[in-house]
Amino acid sequence: MSSTARSARPARTVLVSGASIAGPALAFWLHRHGFVPTVVERAPELRTGGYKVDVRGTAIEVCRRMGVLDEVRANSTDMRGGSYVDDAGRTIGELPADIFGGRVGEDDEIMRGDLARILYERTRDDVEYVFGDSIAALAEDTEDGGDGDGVTVTFESGAVRRFDLVVGADGLHSHTRRLVFGEEDRFKRHLGAYISLFTAPDHLGLDRWETYHALPGKLVCVYSSAGEEDAKNLFVFSSPDELPHHHRDTAAQKRLLADAFAGDGWEIPRLLGHAAGADDFFFDSIALVEMDRWSKGRVVLLGDAAHCASPASGQGTGLALIGAYVLAAELARSGGDHTTAFARYEAHMRPGVERNQRMAEGFVKEMVVGSRWRISLRMLMVRLLPKTPWKNLVAKRIRDEIQSAAHAIPLPDEPLPATDRPAPAADRPAPLPDQPFPATAA
């Protein structure tokens, strides 16, 4: 009987590429529902760097259902507020943290690395993690053009294993997406700006405070969160066209950043001096990922790999947490029927994702204001806002837009936990004997 006429075996083993936020969150829920996840991560160990990220709206409920909300609270950045300064470092105006972040109620903020650690520690006893390796090639079983029973995966290390499903949770520059769907430039849309972040000594003496300095087409922010002795340095600059560099060429990225801010004042030269030796230097385009579909056969994309909303949205972490919950829930609800689960997952997520992406397009323009007169007007508003009788209405307008996006994806009920416990480690997918590898998926 051809595979088009038979029902494929229900999925049980799942390879997840990427151990940032989306991958471990998905592994948590997959294990909860009786699947056997394996997480592979290119980095040699868990990456605990990164900037502060918001957890708000529907993502708060995901954290509550995971049982990690108290840990998120305990690791809050506890930011008190922020200020804008001029070229001489004089304070122009100050605003409280909630207005800066658009947070209400239970919303919180945490360092990306802290959240990654929490998710890893919550899953490492139940989930196989493979660090220092990555997917080199994928080949899905097919019979008469139909759906086969699994995916053969060759890793960079040379290991060959088989899984029922593969999930690409490997970010904006997803290698899984490239292998299965095609080159990145088909799906990534540059929003006209670049962002860079790195850690440096807190020579401004900040305490749970962020300091902004705006220039035409540029923005610099220095902040230090709760429990941190150092400071994070955030640079954003406009660039209508994409700059020629590879996303792993750190030396070239540091040169591009230095060139973009050459000759600028305030503390910028000193901060850029720290960038040269920073071991956690990050630099990337502010971009969206827009795809007609997020799955192909037994491979599906999750988080930024499927639908990056860019740092301008402030929702990337939330979308990753929500997407992980929804994908695992649909796999459980469909009894491992990936065709049904992937379609339902995408149908549930896509409207809210697109809402957040449209918000990001507007916000990126606000991050890098193009002229001095517009910067002066904004600084006047920042200085006067705390003194005006309508300050609460202005703050509410800012929060309402952010909160609408943060609640744009409703959370479905959690399927009942699987009655069968996940397979023990000995039953996880084992390497195959050395053999010629089939053609890579196109």
C-alpha positions as CSV (number, residue, x, y, z in Angstrom):
1,M,0.0,0.0,0.0
2,S,1.4,3.4,-0.9
3,S,2.2,5.9,1.8
4,T,-0.4,8.3,0.4
5,A,-3.1,5.7,1.2
6,R,-2.0,4.7,4.7
7,S,-1.9,6.6,8.0
8,A,1.6,7.5,9.1
9,R,2.8,6.2,12.5
10,P,2.0,8.7,15.2
11,A,5.0,10.9,16.1
12,R,6.8,10.2,19.3
13,T,10.5,11.2,19.0
14,V,11.2,14.9,18.2
15,L,14.5,16.6,17.5
16,V,14.5,20.3,18.4
17,S,17.3,22.5,17.0
18,G,18.1,25.4,19.3
19,A,18.5,25.7,23.1
20,S,17.6,29.3,23.6
21,I,14.0,30.0,24.7
22,A,11.6,28.3,22.2
23,G,13.5,25.0,22.1
24,P,13.7,24.2,25.8
25,A,10.1,25.5,26.3
26,L,8.9,23.1,23.6
27,A,10.9,20.3,25.1
28,F,9.2,20.9,28.4
29,W,5.7,20.6,27.0
30,L,6.6,17.7,24.7
31,H,7.8,15.7,27.6
32,R,4.7,16.6,29.6
33,H,2.6,15.2,26.8
34,G,4.5,11.9,26.5
35,F,6.8,12.7,23.6
36,V,10.6,12.1,23.7
37,P,12.4,15.3,22.8
38,T,16.1,15.8,22.0
39,V,17.5,19.3,21.9
40,V,20.6,20.0,19.8
41,E,22.5,23.3,20.2
42,R,25.4,24.5,18.2
43,A,27.0,26.3,21.1
44,P,29.3,24.2,23.3
45,E,27.2,25.1,26.4
46,L,24.1,26.9,27.4
47,R,24.3,30.5,26.2
48,T,23.4,32.8,29.1
49,G,24.1,36.2,27.6
50,G,21.7,38.6,25.9
51,Y,19.6,41.6,26.7
52,K,16.6,42.0,28.9
53,V,13.3,40.6,27.5
54,D,9.7,41.1,28.4
55,V,7.4,38.4,29.6
56,R,3.9,39.8,29.5
57,G,0.3,39.1,28.4
58,T,-0.4,35.5,27.4
59,A,3.3,34.5,28.0
60,I,2.7,35.1,31.7
61,E,0.1,32.4,31.7
62,V,2.4,30.0,29.9
63,C,5.0,30.6,32.6
64,R,2.4,30.0,35.3
65,R,1.3,26.7,33.7
66,M,5.0,25.6,33.4
67,G,5.5,26.3,37.1
68,V,8.3,28.8,36.5
69,L,6.6,32.1,37.1
70,D,8.0,32.4,40.6
71,E,11.5,31.9,39.3
72,V,10.9,34.6,36.6
73,R,9.8,36.9,39.4
74,A,12.8,36.1,41.5
75,N,15.1,37.0,38.5
76,S,13.3,40.2,37.5
77,T,15.5,43.0,36.3
78,D,13.6,45.2,38.7
79,M,14.2,48.3,36.6
80,R,13.2,51.5,38.3
81,G,13.1,53.8,35.3
82,G,15.1,55.5,32.6
83,S,16.3,58.9,31.5
84,Y,17.4,60.7,28.4
85,V,20.6,62.7,28.4
86,D,22.2,65.3,26.1
87,D,25.7,65.4,24.6
88,A,27.1,66.7,27.9
89,G,25.4,63.9,29.9
90,R,22.8,66.3,31.5
91,T,19.4,64.7,32.2
92,I,16.7,65.9,29.9
93,G,13.8,63.9,31.4
94,E,13.0,60.8,33.3
95,L,10.2,58.2,33.0
96,P,9.3,55.2,35.2
97,A,10.0,51.7,34.0
98,D,6.4,50.7,33.4
99,I,6.0,53.5,30.8
100,F,9.2,52.5,29.1
101,G,8.2,48.9,28.9
102,G,4.4,49.2,28.6
103,R,4.0,46.7,31.4
104,V,0.9,46.2,33.5
105,G,-0.3,43.8,36.2
106,E,1.8,40.7,36.4
107,D,4.0,41.6,33.4
108,D,7.7,41.3,34.1
109,E,11.2,41.6,32.6
110,I,14.1,39.2,32.9
111,M,17.5,38.8,31.3
112,R,17.3,36.4,28.3
113,G,20.1,34.3,29.8
114,D,18.3,33.9,33.1
115,L,15.2,32.7,31.4
116,A,17.2,30.3,29.2
117,R,18.8,28.9,32.4
118,I,15.5,28.5,34.2
119,L,14.0,26.6,31.2
120,Y,17.1,24.4,30.9
121,E,17.3,23.6,34.6
122,R,13.6,22.7,34.5
123,T,14.0,20.2,31.6
124,R,17.6,18.8,31.7
125,D,16.6,15.8,33.9
126,D,13.9,14.7,31.4
127,V,15.3,15.9,28.1
128,E,18.4,14.8,26.1
129,Y,20.5,17.9,25.4
130,V,23.3,17.7,22.8
131,F,25.6,20.7,22.9
132,G,28.4,21.6,20.5
133,D,26.6,20.0,17.5
134,S,24.1,21.0,14.9
135,I,22.1,19.6,12.0
136,A,24.1,19.1,8.8
137,A,21.4,17.5,6.6
138,L,17.9,16.2,6.7
139,A,16.1,13.6,4.6
140,E,12.5,12.7,5.2
141,D,11.3,9.2,4.3
142,T,9.0,9.2,1.3
143,E,7.2,6.5,-0.6
144,D,5.5,7.3,-3.9
145,G,5.8,10.9,-3.0
146,G,3.8,10.5,0.2
147,D,4.6,10.9,3.9
148,G,7.0,8.4,5.4
149,D,7.6,7.4,9.0
150,G,10.4,9.7,10.0
151,V,13.4,12.0,9.2
152,T,17.0,10.8,9.0
153,V,19.3,13.5,10.5
154,T,23.0,13.8,9.9
155,F,24.8,16.0,12.4
156,E,27.9,18.1,11.9
157,S,29.7,15.7,14.3
158,G,29.0,12.9,11.8
159,A,26.4,11.1,13.9
160,V,23.3,9.9,12.0
161,R,20.0,9.5,13.8
162,R,16.3,9.1,13.0
163,F,13.4,11.0,14.5
164,D,9.7,11.2,13.9
165,L,9.7,15.0,13.7
166,V,12.2,17.8,13.5
167,V,11.6,21.3,14.9
168,G,13.7,24.3,13.9
169,A,13.8,26.7,16.9
170,D,17.2,28.1,15.8
171,G,16.4,31.8,15.5
172,L,16.4,34.5,12.8
173,H,19.3,32.8,10.9
174,S,17.7,29.3,11.2
175,H,19.9,26.6,9.5
176,T,16.9,24.2,9.7
177,R,14.8,26.7,7.7
178,R,17.5,27.0,5.1
179,L,17.9,23.3,4.7
180,V,14.2,22.6,4.2
181,F,12.7,25.9,2.8
182,G,15.5,27.6,1.1
183,E,17.9,30.5,1.5
184,E,17.3,33.1,4.2
185,D,16.8,36.1,1.9
186,R,13.6,34.6,0.6
187,F,12.0,35.1,4.0
188,K,13.9,37.8,5.9
189,R,12.8,41.4,5.5
190,H,15.1,44.1,6.8
191,L,13.3,46.9,8.6
192,G,16.0,49.6,8.0
193,A,18.0,49.4,11.2
194,Y,20.7,47.4,13.0
195,I,21.0,46.6,16.7
196,S,24.1,45.7,18.8
197,L,24.5,44.8,22.4
198,F,27.5,43.9,24.7
199,T,28.5,43.9,28.3
200,A,30.9,46.5,29.7
201,P,31.9,47.9,33.1
202,D,29.1,50.1,34.7
203,H,31.2,53.3,34.7
204,L,28.0,55.4,34.8
205,G,27.1,53.9,38.2
206,L,23.6,52.8,37.1
207,D,21.4,51.0,39.6
208,R,18.4,49.3,37.9
209,W,18.3,52.3,35.6
210,E,18.7,52.8,31.8
211,T,20.1,55.9,30.2
212,Y,19.3,56.9,26.6
213,H,21.1,59.2,24.2
214,A,19.5,59.9,20.9
215,L,21.1,61.1,17.7
216,P,19.6,61.5,14.2
217,G,19.1,57.9,13.0
218,K,20.8,56.5,16.1
219,L,20.0,55.5,19.7
220,V,22.3,54.4,22.5
221,C,21.1,52.9,25.8
222,V,23.1,51.8,28.8
223,Y,21.4,49.9,31.6
224,S,22.2,47.9,34.6
225,S,19.6,45.5,36.1
226,A,19.1,44.0,39.6
227,G,22.1,42.0,40.8
228,E,24.4,43.1,37.9
229,E,27.7,44.7,38.5
230,D,28.3,45.4,34.9
231,A,26.1,47.3,32.4
232,K,24.6,46.3,29.0
233,N,25.3,48.7,26.1
234,L,22.7,48.8,23.4
235,F,23.3,50.5,20.1
236,V,20.7,51.0,17.3
237,F,21.3,52.8,14.0
238,S,19.4,53.2,10.8
239,S,20.5,51.6,7.5
240,P,18.0,51.5,4.7
241,D,20.0,48.8,3.0
242,E,21.4,45.6,4.5
243,L,25.2,45.8,5.3
244,P,27.5,43.2,3.7
245,H,28.6,40.8,6.5
246,H,28.1,37.3,7.7
247,H,26.0,36.9,10.9
248,R,28.9,35.0,12.5
249,D,31.7,37.4,11.5
250,T,32.1,39.2,14.8
251,A,35.1,41.2,13.7
252,A,33.3,42.6,10.7
253,Q,30.3,43.5,12.9
254,K,32.4,45.4,15.4
255,R,33.9,47.4,12.5
256,L,30.5,48.2,11.1
257,L,29.3,49.4,14.6
258,A,32.4,51.6,15.1
259,D,31.9,53.1,11.6
260,A,28.3,53.9,12.2
261,F,29.0,55.8,15.4
262,A,32.4,57.3,14.5
263,G,32.7,60.9,15.6
264,D,29.7,60.9,17.9
265,G,30.0,62.3,21.4
266,W,28.7,61.7,24.9
267,E,30.1,58.4,26.3
268,I,30.0,56.7,22.9
269,P,33.8,56.5,22.2
270,R,34.3,55.0,25.6
271,L,31.5,52.5,25.2
272,L,32.8,51.5,21.7
273,G,36.2,50.9,23.3
274,H,34.6,48.2,25.4
275,A,32.9,46.6,22.4
276,A,36.3,45.6,20.9
277,G,37.0,43.2,23.7
278,A,33.5,42.1,24.6
279,D,33.0,38.3,24.5
280,D,29.2,38.5,24.4
281,F,29.1,41.0,21.5
282,F,25.8,40.8,19.5
283,F,25.1,42.5,16.2
284,D,22.2,41.9,13.8
285,S,19.7,43.4,11.4
286,I,16.3,44.4,12.9
287,A,14.2,42.2,10.6
288,L,11.1,40.2,10.2
289,V,10.7,36.6,9.0
290,E,7.7,36.2,6.8
291,M,6.7,32.8,5.4
292,D,3.7,31.4,3.6
293,R,3.8,28.3,5.8
294,W,5.9,27.2,8.8
295,S,6.0,23.4,8.1
296,K,7.0,21.0,5.4
297,G,6.4,17.3,5.8
298,R,7.7,16.3,9.2
299,V,9.7,19.5,9.8
300,V,8.2,22.6,11.5
301,L,9.6,25.9,12.5
302,L,9.1,27.7,15.9
303,G,9.7,31.1,17.3
304,D,12.0,33.5,15.4
305,A,12.9,30.8,12.8
306,A,9.2,30.8,11.7
307,H,8.1,34.4,12.3
308,C,10.7,36.7,13.8
309,A,9.0,39.9,14.9
310,S,12.4,41.6,15.7
311,P,13.6,43.2,18.9
312,A,11.5,46.2,18.0
313,S,8.3,44.3,18.9
314,G,9.5,43.4,22.4
315,Q,7.5,40.2,21.9
316,G,10.0,37.7,20.6
317,T,10.3,35.9,23.9
318,G,6.5,35.9,24.4
319,L,5.9,34.5,21.0
320,A,8.4,31.8,21.5
321,L,6.9,30.7,24.8
322,I,3.3,30.8,23.4
323,G,4.3,29.0,20.2
324,A,6.0,26.2,22.1
325,Y,2.9,25.7,24.2
326,V,0.5,25.7,21.2
327,L,2.7,23.4,19.1
328,A,3.1,20.8,21.8
329,A,-0.6,21.0,22.7
330,E,-1.7,20.4,19.1
331,L,0.6,17.4,18.8
332,A,-0.8,16.0,21.9
333,R,-4.4,16.8,20.9
334,S,-3.9,15.1,17.5
335,G,-2.4,12.0,19.0
336,G,0.9,12.7,17.3
337,D,-0.6,13.3,13.8
338,H,1.8,16.0,12.7
339,T,-0.1,17.0,9.6
340,T,-3.1,17.9,11.6
341,A,-1.1,19.4,14.5
342,F,1.1,21.6,12.3
343,A,-1.9,23.0,10.5
344,R,-3.7,23.8,13.7
345,Y,-0.6,25.3,15.3
346,E,-0.1,27.7,12.4
347,A,-3.8,28.7,12.2
348,H,-3.8,29.5,15.9
349,M,-0.6,31.5,15.9
350,R,-0.5,33.3,12.6
351,P,-3.0,36.2,13.3
352,G,-1.4,37.2,16.5
353,V,2.1,36.9,15.0
354,E,1.2,39.2,12.2
355,R,-0.3,41.7,14.7
356,N,3.0,41.8,16.5
357,Q,5.0,42.1,13.3
358,R,3.0,45.1,12.2
359,M,3.6,46.7,15.6
360,A,7.3,46.2,15.2
361,E,7.4,48.0,11.9
362,G,6.0,51.1,13.6
363,F,8.2,50.9,16.6
364,V,11.5,50.5,14.8
365,K,10.9,54.0,13.3
366,E,10.4,55.4,16.8
367,M,13.7,53.8,17.9
368,V,15.8,55.7,15.4
369,V,14.3,59.2,14.9
370,G,15.7,60.7,11.7
371,S,16.1,64.4,12.5
372,R,17.3,66.7,15.3
373,W,14.1,68.7,15.5
374,R,12.1,65.5,16.0
375,I,14.5,64.4,18.7
376,S,14.1,67.8,20.4
377,L,10.3,67.5,20.2
378,R,10.5,64.0,21.8
379,M,12.8,65.3,24.6
380,L,10.4,68.1,25.3
381,M,7.6,65.6,25.7
382,V,9.7,63.4,28.0
383,R,10.6,66.4,30.1
384,L,7.0,67.7,30.4
385,L,5.1,64.4,30.5
386,P,5.5,63.7,34.3
387,K,4.2,67.2,35.0
388,T,1.2,67.2,32.9
389,P,-2.4,66.3,34.0
390,W,-2.9,64.0,31.1
391,K,0.2,61.9,31.7
392,N,-1.8,58.9,32.7
393,L,-3.8,59.0,29.4
394,V,-0.6,59.2,27.4
395,A,0.9,56.3,29.3
396,K,-2.3,54.3,28.8
397,R,-2.2,54.8,25.1
398,I,1.3,53.5,24.9
399,R,0.5,50.5,27.1
400,D,-2.8,49.7,25.3
401,E,-1.0,49.1,22.0
402,I,1.7,46.9,23.6
403,Q,-0.9,45.0,25.7
404,S,-3.1,44.4,22.7
405,A,-0.2,42.7,20.9
406,A,0.8,40.8,24.0
407,H,-2.7,39.3,24.3
408,A,-3.2,38.8,20.6
409,I,-2.8,35.0,20.8
410,P,-5.3,33.3,23.1
411,L,-4.0,30.3,25.0
412,P,-5.9,27.0,24.4
413,D,-6.7,24.7,27.2
414,E,-3.9,22.3,28.0
415,P,-4.5,18.8,26.8
416,L,-4.7,16.2,29.6
417,P,-1.2,14.8,30.4
418,A,-0.3,11.6,28.7
419,T,-1.1,8.5,30.6
420,D,2.0,6.7,29.3
421,R,5.2,8.1,30.7
422,P,7.9,9.2,28.3
423,A,10.4,6.5,27.2
424,P,13.5,6.2,29.4
425,A,16.8,7.4,28.1
426,A,17.7,4.0,26.7
427,D,14.7,4.1,24.4
428,R,15.7,7.4,22.8
429,P,16.6,7.4,19.1
430,A,19.9,5.8,18.7
431,P,22.6,6.5,16.1
432,L,22.4,4.5,13.0
433,P,25.4,2.5,11.7
434,D,27.6,4.5,9.3
435,Q,26.0,4.5,5.9
436,P,25.7,6.7,2.8
437,F,23.4,9.6,3.6
438,P,20.3,10.4,1.4
439,A,19.9,13.6,-0.5
440,T,19.4,16.7,1.7
441,A,15.9,18.1,1.7
442,A,15.3,21.0,-0.6
